[in-house]
Amino acid sequence: MIHFFKRKFGLLMVCLLLSVFPMTVYAEDNTGTYVSGTKINRVGVAGMTPEEAKAMVESFYNGTYNLTIRGKDQKEAVIQGKDIGYHVALTGDLTGILTKQNEEGRISGPSVDHSYELSMTAAYDEAALADKLASLPMVTQATDTSDAYISAYQEGAGFTIVPEVQGTEIDMEKLTAAVKEALGAGSQELDLGQKECYVTIQTYADNEMLVKQCEAMNRSASMNVTYLMGSEKEVLEGPVIASWIVAGNGEQVTVDREKAAAYVRDLAAKYDTAGTTRTFHTSRGTDVALTGPYGWKIDQAAETEALIGAILAGESLEREPVYSSTAASRDGNDYGTTYVEADIAAQHVYFYQDGQLVWDSPCVTGNLSKNYGTPDGIYGLYYKQQDKVLRGPKQADGTYEYESPVKYWMPFNGGIGFHDANWRSKFGGEIYKTNGSHGCVNLPPEKAKILYDYLYKNVPVICHS
């Protein structure tokens, strides 16, 4: 009796449940078509064969497909498939879906999900798509996004940090990739925010490196570089320096090398004397115009590097330029008051020390008849050396044109220099016109020794005729 009662009670409960919750599934008989509610790639294909379903899905995408793109500020745009030549080919296993439905008893109804996503290949006109994307309102009406950056220099304010701005600017590379992904999948909607298609801020105003860089730029812009040019001074002021400097990588400051080099070039043009024409007052009381390699000459490449280094250090300083050649004086005549004068026309050499004549001697200079004349000019003594053998050009037989041992050798112009000439018994007069040297200034041995003791490296040597 108890068993019978339990069975009756169970049947009663089943009946009650069926009356309250009716069945929401049922079976369909036609095994050659998809069951009710079947969707493939969001297109309804219920009651169709796999071939019919393929045609239906492809027809939908090839004829009526649209992609809705949603962006910030409620901006929305639609790309119509026909505008970009959009068409697809369904490549997934349509038959496999039907087989699965049949194996599972072809159950359908509101509570059964028969939505499937199959792979498909999409093709479209790349150029048409690019044009379409470029004309989207979220692209054409976007506001710029910009990182924080250091402003141009302003008098009284210096360099300042301009804050970042988050706009609605689209990253076209990311937009294109996201749209192509959606087209490939046949998606009908695309949210640009979810796909991170917007340009994002990379550097904020409180960025530590940016702050330090701005501080470094302001230090350089507030310094002065004072060049000491004898009794004169050239001051490179902060506002000029500020126009040369820009932000570099990280915390670094970059100096415009061309502008620094141009400043050094102007400095050299104003103050260099080497190679320029200068007036020399001779021992005979006349004035002659002479040029020559002796004088001040700024090493422009080295000084440009030194100047850039000083600017990057950010400390005001006084300095002299880096010179490739120097002279005796920055004020007045650069050769100063201590120099050797070789008067070629008079065939006489003088040595002045602090403006006073302390030594002189007759000489023999280059042979005019053989075009060996000693050149005019202002030179600096290279060095001095005792017991030197002077040799002429090497000849075909391996011997030298001449070999002349000298006790005192003092070169100042290539292979031309002062030296003793013990082979001569006379000096001065007109010997040089027909029996002169190969260009050197020959001196009596006893006179050469005294001059040798007076001279030193780079002492000015002034030759004039």
Secondary structure by P-SEA (a helix, b strand, c coil): caaaaaaaaaaaaaaaaaaaccccbbbbcccccccccccccccccccccaaaaaaaaaaaaacbbbbbbbbcccbbbbbbccccbbbbbbcccaaaaaaaaaaaccccccccccbbbbbbbbbccaaaaaaaaaaccccccbbbbbccccccccccccbbbbbbbbccccaaaaaaaaaaaaaaaccccccccccccccccccccccaaaaaaaaaaaaaaabbbbbbcccbbbbbcaaaaaaacccccccccccaaaaaaaaaaaaaaacccccbbbbbbccccbbbbbbccccbbbaaaaaaaaaaaaaaacccccccccccccccccccccccccbbbbcccccbbbbbcccccccccccccccccccccccbbbbcccccccbbbbbccccccccccbbbbbcbbbbccccbbbbbcccccccccccccccccccbbbccaaaaaaaaaacccccbbbbcc
